[in-house]
Amino acid sequence: MIVLASQSASRKAMLSAAQVPFETLSPGVDEEAAKDALRADGLDARALADALAELKALKVSRRVPGALVLGCDQTLSIGDGDDRGEMVDKAVDRADAARILKLLSGRVHHLHSAAVIVLNGEPIWRHVERVRMTVRPLSDAFIAAYLDADWDNLRWCVGCYRIEGPGAQLFSKVEGSQFAIQGLPLLPLLDFLRVRGVLAA
């Protein structure tokens, strides 16, 4: 059994579909305050996702001694160079979502999907997976219709899309794991759980 330090519906769905035994506990982390503090330390997008995932797992680990606690996070950086491109957060409202989609339109960005396992307050495993995403040029009319159709779901998503839903229509090319796009580098996690004996080898 592992404890997922998240209430993310997509992460819970992935673990359930893969038949991983788990429970969930909310980490109770102020994500925006944590991001601001970590960015002040100069972390790039990849390191930021990793640090936030560890922070969430550590918070829950204090409450469940002896449990394997899984923390996850995801960041988005625009550009096709290193991971220090402009970072994009979750939209604060619908107008901000439209702004973000216009910003991503016709450009490449990277998603950094991090997972950290903590046991008794000590990180014992971590993995960050990067996915290269190419957004096709998006018209204002498409953006408006897209937000009308899926706003209640995508408002919680980095980049304002769910690849498993209408968000697939945003892209001309995706290079990487769909699991990572949905917020969890699942296959490396399953390998670790087999090594630990949580899953059958």
C-alpha positions as CSV (number, residue, x, y, z in Angstrom):
1,M,0.0,0.0,0.0
2,I,1.2,3.5,-0.8
3,V,-0.3,6.9,0.2
4,L,-0.9,9.4,-2.6
5,A,-0.3,12.9,-1.3
6,S,-2.7,14.4,-3.8
7,Q,-6.4,14.7,-4.5
8,S,-5.8,14.7,-8.3
9,A,-8.5,12.8,-10.1
10,S,-6.2,11.9,-13.0
11,R,-3.5,10.5,-10.8
12,K,-6.0,8.5,-8.8
13,A,-7.5,7.2,-12.0
14,M,-4.0,6.1,-13.4
15,L,-3.1,4.3,-10.2
16,S,-6.5,2.6,-10.0
17,A,-6.4,1.5,-13.6
18,A,-2.9,0.0,-13.1
19,Q,-4.2,-1.8,-10.0
20,V,-1.8,-0.1,-7.6
21,P,-3.2,-0.3,-4.0
22,F,-3.2,3.2,-2.5
23,E,-4.9,5.6,-0.2
24,T,-5.0,9.4,-0.5
25,L,-4.3,12.2,1.9
26,S,-4.2,15.8,1.0
27,P,-0.8,17.4,1.7
28,G,-2.3,20.7,2.7
29,V,0.5,22.7,0.9
30,D,0.0,26.3,-0.2
31,E,1.3,25.6,-3.7
32,E,1.6,29.2,-4.9
33,A,3.5,30.3,-1.8
34,A,5.8,27.3,-2.1
35,K,6.4,28.0,-5.8
36,D,7.2,31.6,-5.1
37,A,9.8,30.6,-2.5
38,L,11.4,28.0,-4.6
39,R,11.5,30.2,-7.7
40,A,13.3,32.8,-5.5
41,D,16.0,30.2,-5.0
42,G,16.5,30.1,-8.8
43,L,15.1,26.7,-9.6
44,D,14.3,25.8,-13.2
45,A,11.1,24.1,-14.2
46,R,12.4,20.6,-13.8
47,A,13.9,21.2,-10.4
48,L,10.7,23.1,-9.3
49,A,8.5,20.1,-10.1
50,D,10.8,17.8,-8.2
51,A,11.0,20.1,-5.2
52,L,7.2,20.5,-5.0
53,A,6.6,16.8,-5.3
54,E,9.0,16.2,-2.5
55,L,7.5,18.9,-0.3
56,K,4.0,17.3,-0.7
57,A,5.3,13.8,0.1
58,L,7.2,15.0,3.2
59,K,4.1,16.8,4.6
60,V,2.0,13.6,4.4
61,S,4.9,11.3,5.5
62,R,4.9,13.0,9.0
63,R,1.3,11.8,9.5
64,V,1.8,8.2,8.3
65,P,5.0,6.7,9.7
66,G,6.1,3.5,7.9
67,A,4.1,4.3,4.8
68,L,5.4,4.9,1.3
69,V,4.2,8.3,0.4
70,L,4.0,9.5,-3.2
71,G,4.2,13.2,-3.9
72,C,3.7,14.5,-7.4
73,D,3.8,17.8,-9.2
74,Q,4.0,19.2,-12.7
75,T,5.4,22.4,-14.2
76,L,5.3,23.9,-17.7
77,S,8.1,25.8,-19.4
78,I,7.7,27.5,-22.8
79,G,10.5,27.1,-25.4
80,D,12.5,24.4,-27.0
81,G,15.9,25.1,-25.3
82,D,16.7,24.4,-21.7
83,D,14.3,24.2,-18.8
84,R,14.7,27.9,-17.9
85,G,12.0,29.0,-20.4
86,E,9.0,31.1,-19.2
87,M,7.0,29.1,-16.7
88,V,3.2,28.9,-16.9
89,D,1.0,28.3,-13.9
90,K,-2.7,27.2,-13.6
91,A,-5.1,29.8,-14.7
92,V,-6.6,32.1,-12.1
93,D,-9.8,32.5,-14.1
94,R,-11.3,32.0,-17.5
95,A,-9.8,35.2,-19.0
96,D,-6.4,34.1,-17.7
97,A,-6.9,30.7,-19.3
98,A,-7.6,32.4,-22.7
99,R,-4.4,34.4,-22.2
100,I,-2.4,31.2,-21.5
101,L,-3.8,29.4,-24.5
102,K,-2.9,32.4,-26.8
103,L,0.6,32.3,-25.3
104,L,1.0,28.6,-26.0
105,S,-0.5,28.9,-29.5
106,G,1.9,27.8,-32.3
107,R,4.7,27.2,-29.9
108,V,6.6,24.4,-28.2
109,H,6.5,23.9,-24.5
110,H,7.7,21.2,-22.1
111,L,5.8,19.5,-19.3
112,H,7.9,18.3,-16.3
113,S,6.1,15.6,-14.4
114,A,7.8,14.7,-11.1
115,A,7.2,11.9,-8.6
116,V,8.9,11.4,-5.2
117,I,8.5,8.6,-2.7
118,V,9.2,9.4,0.9
119,L,9.4,6.9,3.8
120,N,9.5,8.1,7.4
121,G,10.4,11.6,6.3
122,E,13.2,10.6,3.9
123,P,13.0,10.6,0.1
124,I,13.9,7.2,-1.1
125,W,13.0,7.4,-4.8
126,R,12.4,10.2,-7.4
127,H,11.8,10.6,-11.1
128,V,11.1,13.6,-13.3
129,E,9.9,13.0,-16.9
130,R,9.8,15.7,-19.6
131,V,7.4,15.7,-22.5
132,R,7.8,18.0,-25.5
133,M,4.4,19.5,-26.6
134,T,3.8,21.3,-29.9
135,V,0.6,23.4,-29.9
136,R,-0.9,24.2,-33.3
137,P,-1.9,27.8,-34.1
138,L,-5.2,28.4,-32.2
139,S,-7.8,30.8,-33.3
140,D,-9.7,33.1,-30.9
141,A,-12.9,31.3,-31.9
142,F,-11.5,27.9,-31.1
143,I,-10.2,29.0,-27.8
144,A,-13.6,30.5,-26.8
145,A,-15.4,27.3,-27.9
146,Y,-12.9,25.1,-26.2
147,L,-13.2,27.0,-22.9
148,D,-17.0,26.8,-23.2
149,A,-16.9,23.0,-23.6
150,D,-14.4,22.0,-20.8
151,W,-13.8,24.9,-18.5
152,D,-15.0,23.2,-15.3
153,N,-12.4,20.4,-15.9
154,L,-9.4,22.2,-17.3
155,R,-9.4,25.1,-14.9
156,W,-7.3,23.0,-12.5
157,C,-4.8,21.9,-15.2
158,V,-1.4,23.4,-15.9
159,G,-1.5,24.7,-19.4
160,C,-5.3,24.7,-19.5
161,Y,-5.7,21.3,-21.1
162,R,-6.5,17.7,-20.4
163,I,-4.8,15.5,-23.0
164,E,-7.3,12.7,-22.3
165,G,-10.2,15.1,-23.2
166,P,-10.8,17.9,-25.7
167,G,-7.3,19.2,-24.9
168,A,-6.0,16.7,-27.5
169,Q,-7.2,19.1,-30.2
170,L,-4.7,21.7,-29.1
171,F,-1.7,19.7,-30.4
172,S,0.0,19.0,-33.7
173,K,2.7,16.9,-32.0
174,V,3.4,15.3,-28.6
175,E,6.7,13.6,-27.8
176,G,6.6,11.6,-24.6
177,S,4.5,9.6,-22.3
178,Q,0.7,10.3,-22.0
179,F,1.0,9.2,-18.3
180,A,3.5,12.0,-17.7
181,I,1.2,14.5,-19.5
182,Q,-1.6,13.6,-17.1
183,G,0.7,14.2,-14.1
184,L,2.4,11.0,-13.1
185,P,5.5,9.2,-14.6
186,L,3.7,5.9,-14.1
187,L,6.0,3.3,-15.7
188,P,9.1,4.3,-13.7
189,L,6.9,4.3,-10.6
190,L,5.6,0.8,-11.3
191,D,9.2,-0.4,-11.7
192,F,10.1,1.0,-8.3
193,L,7.0,-0.6,-6.7
194,R,7.9,-4.0,-8.1
195,V,11.4,-3.7,-6.6
196,R,9.9,-2.8,-3.2
197,G,7.6,-5.8,-3.4
198,V,4.4,-3.6,-3.4
199,L,3.6,-5.1,-6.8
200,A,4.3,-8.6,-8.1
201,A,7.5,-8.8,-10.1
